[in-house]
Amino acid sequence: MSSVATTPQSSGTSPQGPTGRVLVGIPVVPGVGAGPVVRPADRPRLPEVTGEPSVAEDARAGELERFQAAAEVVAGRLEGRAARASGAAAEVLEATAGLARDRGLLAAVGKRVKAGAPADQAVVGAAEQFSAMFTELGGVMAERVTDLADLRDRLVAELTGQEEPGVPTPADPSVLLADDLAPADTAGLQPELVLAIATTRGGPTSHTAIIARQLGIPCVVAVGGLDDVATGQFVLVDGTSGEVGVEPDRDHARARVEESERERAAVAAWTGPGATADGHAVDVLANVQDGAGAAKAAATGAQGVGLFRTELCFLDADTEPSVEEQARIYGEVLSAFAERAEGAGEGSKVVLRTLDAGSDKPLKFATAPDEENPALGVRGLRISWAQPGILTRQLDAVALAAEQTGTSPWVMAPMVATAAEAREFAAQVRQRGLKAGVMIEIPAAALHAERILREVDFLSIGTNDLAQYTLAADRLSADLAHLNDPWQPALLQLVALTAAAGAVAGKPVGVCGEAAADPLLGAVLVGMGITSLSCAASAISSVGARLASVELAACQEAARAAVAADDAAAARAAAREVLLGS
């Protein structure tokens, strides 16, 4: 059992009841699934790394060729699966395939083989070296340790003739339980056969959560006691409450699943616009990273884009794109909603975030390679302090894209800590005739939201970063997932404080972090005074349908109850009681 599993706030066990013995974790994808348990295949046996040369010098070239052939086979399999996937799943598979061809990793393995290590030992030794390096770097690089371990196992299996690790395709619809899931495994899941997912480790922003959300598979992570559930046992996973029932009453389980299906039908029928049952308007927006994502979001009920992550367009760029190249990319996103707005006869909001480079999203042309503490270092707007031209040229590109598409985008800066920073940024944005805002990701900014709103036109709360800074917990750490739960009352209190500042100023305050993708939490945020919710396109309908089922007064009551709770689990339960009566 992991350390997360023993943490009272994130997981535990409830007494026997209609749902059987109940294990509790963090819900990340709503819905209910029930069926027999399947588990991933055993990982391959790894060789012991002795450090002693055991391959004769005249055989080392052949051993290196054997490794290179294995790496190409593994990369090819992953690329083939990526070609059959889409969205985040395809991106994850492509990234893992790219890791199999990473020059640094290949060089590290080659060095060990040339020194006399067998290929399988060389792979394990190189993986250990890079895992230690990724862990020290933290952020998204630390998250890649899971990717690297999966790649190591696939290479060793190929080299030693063992069965390829991964999730088996169930013969019948089943529920997948695991300690953790490699991104490549999660990306290949078939929703018609995998009815739900529960893992011992992981957090709300892990690859498992993100891909399960895209696939629409009910999912709960950080579940204590899950290792004791055997393959073949019947379980019920509730991705809304975070409960995993072991050997529940079958009639009760069937009723829960049928109720979930009715809710799913209501979600599918929702077309927008966003509003509570009594007509309180809420903008339901999409998070996107490119033109293709914007086009997909425009086909849903999304009323616009609440977060265009511009830095994700340039992660592979060696040099800064020109103003014209940037304008072309931004224009693809602006055009997607401009075209839909023309057909609907209404305007669509598109909010661009300036480069959030640094920490877990390093850019070669903008990020210092030797940052000692990336999450607390020079990232986001802070990059412009030493390299002002990067921000200037990006704002020029946004203005050019706006002119070319005939749109009026909103522009916000990430990692703003003070009113002075907001003032300086807003001046540059307004010089170009654009609407200026900032992200609230730092507790200091939330505490001074009223002052910052004197300088800008709107705020958008990034709950992922705000959670990790408020709770002092790396948001990518599986062991700290319970602290990064977006239902943490301390986090919710800062959100409520920021929303109240917006109400006083008469200016919009949105949420664009993972919290906005939780339909129940979305209703709580609206009760606090949040004016827009921006989430993955796959969550748009769920969020909109939940809002349409509750009145504003109930949202406000749920918000008060959640903030008054002692921990995340209690906050979630209190909101459920008010909004769902359960």
C-alpha positions in Angstrom: 0.0 0.0 0.0 1.4 3.4 -1.0 1.8 6.4 1.2 -1.2 8.0 -0.5 -3.3 5.0 0.4 -2.7 5.5 4.1 -3.6 9.2 4.0 -7.0 9.8 5.6 -7.8 12.7 3.4 -7.4 10.9 0.1 -8.4 7.3 0.7 -9.6 4.7 3.1 -12.2 2.0 3.6 -15.9 2.3 4.4 -18.0 -0.4 6.1 -19.8 -3.1 4.2 -23.1 -1.9 2.7 -25.1 -2.2 -0.6 -22.0 -1.4 -2.5 -20.0 -4.0 -0.6 -16.7 -3.2 1.1 -16.0 0.4 -0.1 -12.6 1.8 -0.9 -12.2 5.5 -1.3 -9.9 7.5 -3.6 -9.9 10.7 -5.7 -12.6 10.8 -8.4 -11.3 12.2 -11.7 -13.8 11.1 -14.4 -17.5 11.0 -13.4 -19.7 8.0 -14.2 -20.3 4.5 -12.8 -18.9 1.2 -14.1 -19.3 -2.3 -12.7 -17.8 -5.6 -13.7 -15.1 -8.3 -13.0 -11.6 -7.1 -12.3 -8.8 -7.3 -14.8 -5.2 -6.2 -14.1 -2.3 -5.4 -16.3 0.1 -8.2 -17.3 3.1 -8.7 -15.0 6.0 -6.5 -15.9 9.0 -8.5 -17.3 11.8 -9.8 -15.1 14.6 -7.2 -15.1 18.2 -8.3 -15.1 20.6 -7.4 -12.3 23.0 -4.6 -13.3 26.4 -6.0 -12.2 28.7 -3.3 -13.7 31.1 -6.1 -14.8 31.8 -6.5 -18.5 30.4 -9.9 -19.7 30.2 -9.5 -23.5 33.3 -10.2 -25.4 34.8 -7.3 -27.3 34.2 -8.9 -30.7 30.5 -9.4 -29.8 29.7 -5.9 -28.6 28.9 -4.4 -32.0 26.4 -7.2 -32.6 24.9 -6.6 -29.1 24.5 -2.9 -29.9 22.8 -3.8 -33.2 20.4 -6.1 -31.3 19.5 -3.3 -28.9 19.0 -0.8 -31.8 16.7 -3.3 -33.5 14.7 -3.8 -30.3 14.3 0.0 -29.8 13.0 0.3 -33.4 10.5 -2.5 -32.9 9.2 -1.0 -29.7 9.0 2.5 -31.2 7.2 1.1 -34.3 4.6 -0.6 -32.2 3.9 2.5 -30.2 3.7 4.6 -33.3 1.2 2.1 -34.8 -1.0 2.4 -31.7 -0.7 6.2 -31.9 -1.9 6.2 -35.5 -5.1 4.4 -34.4 -5.6 6.8 -31.4 -6.4 10.5 -31.3 -6.1 13.5 -29.1 -4.1 13.2 -25.8 -3.9 9.4 -26.3 -2.1 9.8 -29.6 0.2 12.5 -28.2 1.2 10.3 -25.3 1.9 7.3 -27.5 4.0 9.4 -29.9 5.9 10.9 -27.0 6.8 7.4 -25.6 7.8 6.3 -29.1 10.0 9.4 -29.4 11.6 8.4 -26.1 12.6 5.1 -27.6 14.5 7.0 -30.2 15.9 9.7 -27.9 19.5 10.3 -28.8 20.6 10.8 -25.2 19.0 7.6 -24.0 20.4 5.6 -27.0 23.9 7.0 -26.3 23.7 6.0 -22.7 22.7 2.5 -23.6 25.4 2.3 -26.3 28.1 3.4 -23.9 27.3 0.6 -21.6 27.1 -2.0 -24.4 30.5 -0.8 -25.7 31.9 -1.3 -22.2 30.8 -4.9 -22.2 27.3 -4.9 -20.7 24.6 -7.1 -22.3 21.9 -5.0 -24.0 19.2 -5.7 -21.4 21.5 -4.7 -18.5 22.5 -1.6 -20.5 18.9 -0.6 -20.9 18.2 -1.0 -17.1 21.3 0.9 -16.2 20.6 3.8 -18.6 17.0 3.9 -17.4 18.1 4.2 -13.8 20.5 7.1 -14.8 17.8 9.0 -16.6 15.1 8.4 -14.0 17.3 9.9 -11.3 18.0 12.9 -13.6 14.3 13.4 -14.4 13.3 13.1 -10.7 15.8 15.8 -9.8 14.5 18.1 -12.5 10.9 17.8 -11.1 7.7 18.9 -12.9 6.8 17.2 -16.1 10.2 15.7 -16.3 9.6 13.8 -13.1 6.3 12.6 -14.5 8.3 11.1 -17.4 9.8 8.6 -15.0 6.7 6.5 -15.5 7.1 6.7 -19.2 10.7 5.7 -19.0 10.0 2.7 -16.7 7.4 1.5 -19.2 9.8 1.9 -22.1 12.5 0.1 -20.2 10.2 -2.9 -19.6 9.1 -3.0 -23.2 12.7 -3.0 -24.4 13.8 -5.7 -21.9 10.8 -7.8 -22.9 11.8 -7.5 -26.5 15.4 -8.3 -25.9 14.8 -11.3 -23.6 11.8 -12.8 -25.4 9.4 -12.1 -22.5 5.7 -11.2 -23.0 5.2 -7.5 -23.8 3.9 -5.7 -20.7 0.6 -3.8 -20.8 -3.1 -4.1 -20.3 -4.7 -7.2 -21.8 -7.8 -6.8 -24.0 -10.6 -8.3 -21.9 -12.7 -11.0 -23.4 -15.8 -9.4 -21.7 -16.5 -5.9 -20.4 -14.5 -5.4 -17.2 -13.1 -3.0 -14.7 -9.4 -2.3 -14.8 -7.5 -2.0 -11.5 -3.8 -1.3 -11.2 -1.1 0.2 -9.0 -0.5 2.7 -11.7 -0.9 2.7 -15.5 1.8 3.6 -18.0 0.6 6.3 -20.4 1.1 3.9 -23.3 -1.3 1.4 -21.6 -4.0 4.0 -20.8 -3.9 5.4 -24.3 -4.8 2.1 -25.9 -7.9 1.3 -23.7 -11.2 0.5 -25.4 -14.2 2.1 -23.6 -16.6 -0.6 -24.7 -14.4 -3.2 -22.9 -12.9 -1.2 -20.0 -16.0 0.0 -18.1 -14.1 1.9 -15.4 -10.5 2.4 -14.0 -9.2 2.6 -10.5 -5.5 2.9 -9.5 -3.6 2.9 -6.2 -1.4 5.8 -7.3 -1.9 8.8 -9.6 -3.4 12.2 -9.2 -6.1 14.5 -10.9 -3.6 15.7 -13.5 -1.9 12.4 -14.2 -1.8 10.8 -17.7 -4.3 8.2 -16.5 -6.8 10.8 -15.5 -6.3 13.0 -18.6 -6.7 10.1 -21.1 -9.6 8.4 -19.1 -11.4 11.8 -19.3 -10.8 12.0 -23.0 -12.2 8.4 -23.5 -15.1 9.0 -21.1 -14.1 6.1 -18.8 -15.2 6.5 -15.2 -12.0 6.8 -13.2 -10.8 7.0 -9.5 -7.2 7.4 -8.5 -5.2 7.2 -5.2 -7.4 4.4 -3.9 -6.3 2.8 -0.6 -6.6 -1.0 -0.3 -6.9 -1.6 -4.0 -4.0 -4.0 -4.1 -6.0 -6.5 -2.0 -8.8 -6.8 -4.7 -8.2 -9.9 -6.7 -8.6 -10.4 -10.5 -12.1 -11.7 -11.2 -13.8 -10.1 -8.2 -16.8 -8.0 -9.0 -16.4 -4.3 -8.3 -18.3 -1.0 -8.8 -16.4 2.2 -9.5 -18.1 5.5 -9.0 -16.1 8.2 -10.7 -18.2 10.9 -9.2 -18.0 10.0 -5.5 -14.5 8.4 -5.6 -15.8 5.1 -4.2 -14.8 1.6 -5.3 -17.3 -1.1 -4.0 -15.8 -4.6 -3.7 -18.4 -7.4 -4.3 -21.4 -5.1 -4.1 -25.0 -6.3 -4.2 -25.5 -7.0 -8.0 -29.0 -5.4 -8.1 -27.7 -2.3 -6.4 -24.8 -2.2 -8.8 -27.1 -2.6 -11.8 -29.3 0.3 -10.6 -26.3 2.6 -10.1 -25.0 1.9 -13.6 -28.5 2.5 -15.1 -28.8 5.8 -13.2 -25.3 6.7 -14.5 -26.5 5.9 -18.1 -29.5 8.2 -17.7 -27.2 11.0 -16.6 -24.9 10.2 -19.5 -27.9 10.6 -21.9 -28.7 14.0 -20.3 -25.1 15.0 -20.9 -25.2 13.9 -24.5 -28.4 16.0 -25.0 -26.9 19.2 -23.7 -26.0 21.8 -26.4 -25.6 25.0 -24.4 -25.3 27.8 -23.7 -24.1 27.5 -20.1 -26.6 28.4 -17.4 -28.0 27.1 -14.1 -31.5 25.7 -14.0 -32.9 29.1 -13.0 -31.2 30.9 -15.8 -28.0 32.3 -14.2 -25.6 32.5 -17.2 -22.1 30.9 -17.0 -19.7 30.7 -19.9 -18.7 27.1 -20.6 -15.4 27.3 -22.5 -12.7 25.0 -23.8 -9.0 24.5 -23.1 -7.1 24.1 -26.4 -3.6 24.0 -27.6 -3.9 24.3 -31.4 -6.2 24.9 -34.3 -7.3 21.2 -34.5 -8.3 21.2 -30.8 -10.2 24.5 -31.3 -12.1 23.1 -34.2 -13.0 20.0 -32.1 -14.1 22.2 -29.2 -16.2 24.4 -31.6 -18.2 21.3 -32.5 -19.3 20.9 -28.9 -21.4 23.2 -26.8 -18.3 25.3 -25.9 -19.0 29.0 -26.0 -15.4 29.8 -26.8 -11.9 29.2 -25.5 -11.0 30.0 -21.9 -7.4 28.8 -22.2 -5.3 28.7 -25.4 -2.0 27.2 -24.2 0.2 28.9 -26.7 3.5 27.4 -25.4 2.4 23.9 -26.4 2.6 24.9 -30.1 6.3 25.5 -29.7 7.6 22.7 -27.4 9.7 21.2 -30.2 11.0 24.5 -31.7 14.7 25.1 -31.5 14.3 28.8 -32.2 11.6 31.4 -31.5 9.0 31.4 -34.3 8.6 34.6 -36.3 5.8 37.0 -35.6 4.2 35.9 -38.9 4.5 32.2 -38.0 3.0 32.8 -34.6 0.1 34.8 -36.0 -0.7 32.0 -38.4 -0.9 29.5 -35.6 -3.0 31.8 -33.4 -5.2 32.6 -36.3 -6.2 29.0 -36.7 -7.7 29.0 -33.2 -9.3 32.4 -33.6 -10.9 31.4 -36.9 -12.4 28.2 -35.5 -14.6 30.1 -33.2 -15.0 33.1 -35.5 -16.6 30.8 -38.1 -19.0 29.2 -35.6 -19.9 32.6 -34.1 -20.9 33.9 -37.6 -23.2 30.9 -38.0 -24.8 31.4 -34.6 -25.0 35.1 -34.8 -23.1 35.7 -31.6 -19.6 36.4 -30.5 -17.3 33.8 -29.1 -14.6 34.6 -26.4 -11.1 33.3 -27.1 -8.5 33.8 -24.3 -4.9 33.3 -25.2 -2.3 32.7 -22.5 1.1 34.1 -23.3 4.0 31.6 -23.1 3.9 29.7 -19.9 7.4 28.4 -20.5 9.6 27.0 -17.8 9.1 24.5 -15.0 7.2 21.5 -16.6 7.1 23.2 -20.1 10.6 24.1 -21.1 11.1 25.9 -24.4 14.6 25.8 -25.9 14.5 29.4 -27.0 13.1 30.8 -23.7 14.0 28.6 -20.7 17.2 28.6 -18.7 18.6 25.0 -18.9 20.0 25.0 -15.4 17.1 26.3 -13.3 17.6 25.0 -9.8 14.0 25.1 -8.8 11.9 25.4 -11.9 8.5 25.5 -10.3 9.5 28.5 -8.2 11.9 30.0 -10.7 11.9 32.0 -13.9 8.7 30.8 -15.7 5.7 32.4 -17.3 5.7 36.2 -17.4 9.0 36.2 -15.5 10.8 35.2 -18.7 10.1 38.6 -20.1 12.1 40.3 -17.4 15.3 39.2 -19.0 14.0 38.6 -22.5 11.3 41.3 -23.1 11.4 40.8 -26.8 9.8 37.4 -26.5 6.7 38.9 -25.0 6.7 41.9 -27.3 6.8 39.7 -30.4 4.1 37.4 -29.1 1.8 40.2 -28.4 2.5 41.6 -31.9 1.6 38.2 -33.3 -1.6 38.1 -31.4 -2.6 41.5 -32.7 -1.7 40.5 -36.2 -3.8 37.4 -35.9 -6.7 39.4 -34.6 -6.5 41.8 -37.5 -6.3 39.0 -40.0 -9.3 37.1 -38.6 -11.4 40.1 -37.6 -11.6 38.9 -34.0 -11.0 40.4 -30.6 -9.1 38.0 -28.5 -8.5 38.3 -24.8 -4.9 38.0 -23.6 -3.6 36.9 -20.2 -0.3 36.4 -18.6 0.7 33.4 -16.4 2.6 33.5 -13.1 1.7 37.0 -12.1 2.4 37.7 -8.4 1.9 41.4 -7.9 -0.4 44.3 -9.1 2.7 46.0 -10.5 3.4 43.1 -12.8 -0.3 43.1 -13.9 -0.1 46.8 -14.6 2.9 46.6 -16.8 1.6 43.6 -18.7 -1.9 45.2 -19.2 -0.3 48.4 -20.6 1.5 46.4 -23.3 -1.7 44.5 -24.2 -3.9 47.6 -24.4 -1.3 49.3 -26.7 -2.3 46.7 -29.2 -6.1 47.2 -28.7 -6.5 43.9 -26.9 -8.3 43.0 -23.6 -5.8 42.3 -20.8 -6.0 39.8 -18.0 -3.8 37.6 -15.8 -3.7 34.1 -14.3 -4.3 33.7 -10.6 -1.9 30.8 -9.8 0.1 32.2 -6.9 -1.5 32.7 -3.4 -0.1 36.2 -3.2 -2.1 37.1 -6.4 -5.3 35.6 -5.0 -4.9 37.5 -1.7 -4.4 40.7 -3.7 -7.0 40.0 -6.4 -8.9 43.2 -5.7 -5.7 45.3 -6.3 -4.8 43.3 -9.4 -8.3 43.8 -10.9 -7.8 47.6 -10.8 -5.1 47.0 -13.4 -6.7 44.4 -15.7 -10.0 43.5 -17.4 -10.4 39.9 -16.2 -8.9 37.1 -14.1 -8.6 33.4 -14.8 -7.7 31.0 -12.0 -5.3 28.2 -12.7 -6.2 25.7 -10.0 -3.5 23.2 -10.8 -0.6 25.6 -10.0 -2.6 27.4 -7.3 -3.1 24.1 -5.5 0.5 23.1 -5.6 1.7 26.5 -4.3 -1.0 26.7 -1.6 -0.4 23.2 -0.3 3.4 23.1 -1.0 2.9 19.9 -3.0 4.3 19.1 -6.4 1.2 18.6 -8.5 2.9 15.7 -10.4 3.8 13.8 -7.3 1.7 10.6 -6.8 2.5 10.6 -3.1 1.0 14.1 -2.7 -2.0 13.6 -4.9 -4.3 14.0 -1.9 -3.0 17.5 -1.3 -3.5 18.5 -4.9 -7.1 17.5 -4.9 -9.0 20.5 -6.2 -11.6 20.1 -3.4 -9.0 21.2 -0.8 -10.9 23.8 1.3 -7.9 26.1 1.5 -7.7 26.2 -2.3 -11.4 26.7 -2.5 -11.2 29.6 0.0 -8.6 31.4 -2.3 -10.9 30.8 -5.3 -13.9 32.3 -3.4 -11.8 35.3 -2.3 -10.8 35.9 -6.0 -14.3 35.5 -7.2 -15.6 38.0 -4.6 -13.0 40.5 -5.8 -14.3 40.1 -9.3 -17.9 40.7 -8.1 -16.9 43.9 -6.4 -15.0 45.2 -9.4 -17.7 44.1 -11.8 -15.2 42.1 -13.9 -15.2 38.4 -15.0 -13.3 35.8 -13.1 -13.0 32.3 -14.6 -11.4 29.0 -13.7 -9.4 27.2 -16.4 -7.6 24.5 -14.3 -8.6 20.9 -13.9 -11.1 21.9 -11.3 -13.4 23.2 -14.0 -13.6 19.8 -15.6 -15.3 18.3 -12.5 -19.1 18.9 -13.1 -19.9 18.8 -9.3 -17.1 21.2 -8.5 -18.0 23.4 -11.4 -21.4 24.0 -9.8 -19.6 24.9 -6.5 -17.3 27.3 -8.3 -20.3 29.0 -9.9 -21.8 29.3 -6.4 -18.7 31.2 -5.4 -19.2 33.7 -8.1 -17.0 32.3 -10.9 -18.3 33.6 -14.2 -16.8 31.0 -16.6 -15.5 27.4 -16.6 -12.9 26.3 -19.1 -12.1 22.6 -19.5 -11.1 19.9 -21.9 -13.5 19.6 -24.8 -14.5 16.1 -23.7 -15.8 17.5 -20.4 -17.8 20.4 -21.9 -21.2 18.6 -22.0 -20.8 17.0 -18.6 -20.1 20.4 -17.0 -22.9 22.2 -18.9 -25.5 19.5 -18.1 -24.7 19.5 -14.4 -25.1 23.3 -14.2 -28.4 23.0 -16.1 -29.7 20.6 -13.4 -29.1 22.9 -10.3 -30.2 26.3 -9.3 -27.9 29.1 -8.3 -29.0 29.1 -4.7 -28.1 25.5 -4.4 -24.7 26.2 -5.9 -24.1 28.9 -3.4 -25.1 26.7 -0.5 -22.8 23.9 -1.7 -20.0 26.4 -2.0 -20.4 27.5 1.6 -20.5 23.9 2.8 -17.4 22.9 0.8 -15.3 25.8 2.1 -16.3 25.1 5.6 -15.2 21.5 5.4 -12.0 20.2 7.1 -10.6 18.3 4.1 -11.1 17.5 0.4 -13.2 14.4 1.0 -15.5 16.2 3.4 -15.8 19.1 1.0 -16.8 16.8 -1.8 -19.3 14.9 0.3 -20.9 18.2 1.6 -21.4 19.5 -1.9 -22.8 16.2 -3.1 -25.3 16.3 -0.2 -26.5 19.7 -1.2 -26.5 19.3 -5.0 -27.4 15.6 -5.4 -28.9 14.7 -2.1 -26.4 11.9 -1.6 
